[in-house]
Amino acid sequence: MHTADPLHVRLLRLLRDEGALSRAELADRLEMPRPRLLTELERLVSLGFVAEAGKAASRGGRRSTLVELSPHLRFAAVDLGASSIDVEVVNGRLEPVAAYAESADIRSGPKAILQRVSELLHKARVDGAYDRLDAVGIGVPGPVSFRDGVPVSPPIMPGWDRFPVRELLTREHGCPAVVDNDVNIMAIGERHGGVAHSVDDFLFVKIGTGIGCGIYLSGDVYRGTDGCAGDIGHIQVDPHGPICSCGNAGCLEALFSGAALAKDATAAARTGASPALAERLAANGTVTALDVAAGAVEGDVTCIQLIREGGRRVGSVLAGLVSFTNPSMIVIGGGLAQLGHVLLAEIRSVVYRRSLPLATGNLPVVLSELGSRAGVAGAAVLASDLAFGEAT
Amino acid sequence: MHTADPLHVRLLRLLRDEGALSRAELADRLEMPRPRLLTELERLVSLGFVAEAGKAASRGGRRSTLVELSPHLRFAAVDLGASSIDVEVVNGRLEPVAAYAESADIRSGPKAILQRVSELLHKARVDGAYDRLDAVGIGVPGPVSFRDGVPVSPPIMPGWDRFPVRELLTREHGCPAVVDNDVNIMAIGERHGGVAHSVDDFLFVKIGTGIGCGIYLSGDVYRGTDGCAGDIGHIQVDPHGPICSCGNAGCLEALFSGAALAKDATAAARTGASPALAERLAANGTVTALDVAAGAVEGDVTCIQLIREGGRRVGSVLAGLVSFTNPSMIVIGGGLAQLGHVLLAEIRSVVYRRSLPLATGNLPVVLSELGSRAGVAGAAVLASDLAFGEAT
């Protein structure tokens, strides 16, 4: 890939994030002499990235011409979960023009899953969502070599190790593609259009089937040496705890995650400790983390205890990470974020009690704003950044 | 402070780290046209940063002129510990031309301690180490606002909170000054001239009177939102552990640090569990962490156990941080690093067993190379970088 022109990237991001701007405003915002701006704009128009959008309201003198991102720009954003596929096609301003969500088992392997992604994108094209894609962004539930565009030893994705995801998508759609970890794209989404908007240093904690952490430091996602930074699900919280899928004892994820909570909830339903859960088990033959959330809202004591216990575990790990990274914000997202304020209150309480006062003096611990859309939103940001970097 | 010219900084760093270079080599290494280089060099000579150093060996044609950093450049590097002052005056290549080390209690307060630093520097001047200083770098044992050049709520430094350390040094020595945390300067020293030479992502773990961590990410020190990133001494490792100086229970530092180890060693000497320590207690009236190290070398089982136990605690915290940051290297330094390979072996064993295999596949866990000089070495690097940034 050739080196991106930072100026083009800044200009295109400005139009993506703020919409149509006049040439005068652009020259001001980019601190660029007018003649140079006009040359650059001409170039971006000829490349199909930018289009004219009529005249701006008068600022006294001649009315300046408005420019905006080309209405034909299209990015595909894909969020693969352990058991789900989310696909969106978005325009240059990252507004969805088509969206699909369905269940799928990531263990079906890369060929079957990526085949299904292609079918959904094909459907979007047939439905008129796009003629051609300018870039594809995809998140997968495991460690990724961001540089190589491949998953690396992903524990819950048999058959995906080093599978050339980026290469396949690039070939299939005739456009650049970018592959990242699912938690990273959620963090990116939340920073671009969510609660962490323009916060430079924050932790995005995903509590879902598993537990992971997206790390923003100094305004950039931090991915680590091998692309597996943020793997906090396997931090030990209890040496005498249950054996985790990774083989070690007492990992955070083995004690509190979608899977662990469902197990604890089923036990509480069977023993009758929780009337709310027993009722649901009888009605549905199974209980899930969402049943615990519903039970807690109804005031079921066992459900509230299960959530508080989990919040305490997560909080103890986060307290250490707050002492270590001294972030500006912690965002809690993922499926179990639906456990809501009981969970949040417990996490906050442990973090504030256990971390250095200096680090928690101004530390908001908040719920994700974008919820289940955080992943695709972030994948769209990555795809557009990639395309903008190629506009040189 | 005005904006630094990145080219000047690169040029001066090159001369600092590699010594005299010919103009031809400099032009090559900086990928800069010869005429531009000559203009820049002239400017740096007139500012007193660069000097000519004779002719290079011939490369076939005309012999190129060698340039080097001015032999008159002098930086002061200061490392304040909980109970020590280390001061060096170094030349442009960061080689010591004067060095002083003495005991001092940081709790004496900023005026007394900085007064003593000034006296030592005055002595160096009288001894002919320098005529004037080009910059001062100082590390202090507590959180620092790097931007403001002041300590911020440092737990073990009464009277230092927000004391204008940078301002005082600048005024006193008539040159720019930079203030950082003691563990950060050790990490900087180790990266510049030690075992982490040019490693971009690593953790420097200082185990001394207290425990702290310097964090290098993507080639830069990461200091966190409030300057207190790396405060791992207060991560909880045992909810039922002893009460720490911070008021919480079972902090890493309360279980294993210079102070904690001396306490455990004294107990083992009194009960007679350790003959080696009992002997030392009888002889000296006190036992320290170094006595434990000596006892371990002699094969005293209790001493070895104390060190292994400590290594296990440190390892359990580091295992989590490895999963979280996925670094390329871990460096163990500080006074207790003298416990040596027993400590290292135990830390390694826990980290390798507990962290994600992908993150530990190529993860060296090694002892500091610079030892007690790491701090001043890093302070000298910071001081020179600051001066180079002002050479514009």
Chai-1 contact restraints between the chains, C-beta under 6 A:
chainA,res_idxA,chainB,res_idxB,connection_type,confidence,min_distance_angstrom,max_distance_angstrom,comment,restraint_id
A,P143,B,L358,contact,1.0,0.0,6.0,A-B,restraint_1
A,S153,B,L358,contact,1.0,0.0,6.0,A-B,restraint_2
A,D201,B,T225,contact,1.0,0.0,6.0,A-B,restraint_3
A,G224,B,T325,contact,1.0,0.0,6.0,A-B,restraint_4
A,G224,B,N326,contact,1.0,0.0,6.0,A-B,restraint_5
A,T225,B,D201,contact,1.0,0.0,6.0,A-B,restraint_6
A,T225,B,N326,contact,1.0,0.0,6.0,A-B,restraint_7
A,T225,B,S328,contact,1.0,0.0,6.0,A-B,restraint_8
A,D226,B,N326,contact,1.0,0.0,6.0,A-B,restraint_9
A,D226,B,L358,contact,1.0,0.0,6.0,A-B,restraint_10
A,C228,B,N326,contact,1.0,0.0,6.0,A-B,restraint_11
A,C228,B,L356,contact,1.0,0.0,6.0,A-B,restraint_12
A,C228,B,L358,contact,1.0,0.0,6.0,A-B,restraint_13
A,C228,B,A359,contact,1.0,0.0,6.0,A-B,restraint_14
A,A229,B,T325,contact,1.0,0.0,6.0,A-B,restraint_15
A,A229,B,N326,contact,1.0,0.0,6.0,A-B,restraint_16
A,D231,B,S323,contact,1.0,0.0,6.0,A-B,restraint_17
A,D231,B,L356,contact,1.0,0.0,6.0,A-B,restraint_18
A,I232,B,F324,contact,1.0,0.0,6.0,A-B,restraint_19
A,H234,B,S323,contact,1.0,0.0,6.0,A-B,restraint_20
A,I235,B,G320,contact,1.0,0.0,6.0,A-B,restraint_21
A,I235,B,S323,contact,1.0,0.0,6.0,A-B,restraint_22
A,G320,B,I235,contact,1.0,0.0,6.0,A-B,restraint_23
A,S323,B,D231,contact,1.0,0.0,6.0,A-B,restraint_24
A,S323,B,H234,contact,1.0,0.0,6.0,A-B,restraint_25
A,S323,B,I235,contact,1.0,0.0,6.0,A-B,restraint_26
A,F324,B,I232,contact,1.0,0.0,6.0,A-B,restraint_27
A,T325,B,G224,contact,1.0,0.0,6.0,A-B,restraint_28
A,T325,B,A229,contact,1.0,0.0,6.0,A-B,restraint_29
A,N326,B,G224,contact,1.0,0.0,6.0,A-B,restraint_30
A,N326,B,T225,contact,1.0,0.0,6.0,A-B,restraint_31
A,N326,B,D226,contact,1.0,0.0,6.0,A-B,restraint_32
A,N326,B,C228,contact,1.0,0.0,6.0,A-B,restraint_33
A,N326,B,A229,contact,1.0,0.0,6.0,A-B,restraint_34
A,S328,B,T225,contact,1.0,0.0,6.0,A-B,restraint_35
A,L356,B,C228,contact,1.0,0.0,6.0,A-B,restraint_36
A,L356,B,D231,contact,1.0,0.0,6.0,A-B,restraint_37
A,L358,B,P143,contact,1.0,0.0,6.0,A-B,restraint_38
A,L358,B,S153,contact,1.0,0.0,6.0,A-B,restraint_39
A,L358,B,D226,contact,1.0,0.0,6.0,A-B,restraint_40
A,L358,B,C228,contact,1.0,0.0,6.0,A-B,restraint_41
A,A359,B,C228,contact,1.0,0.0,6.0,A-B,restraint_42
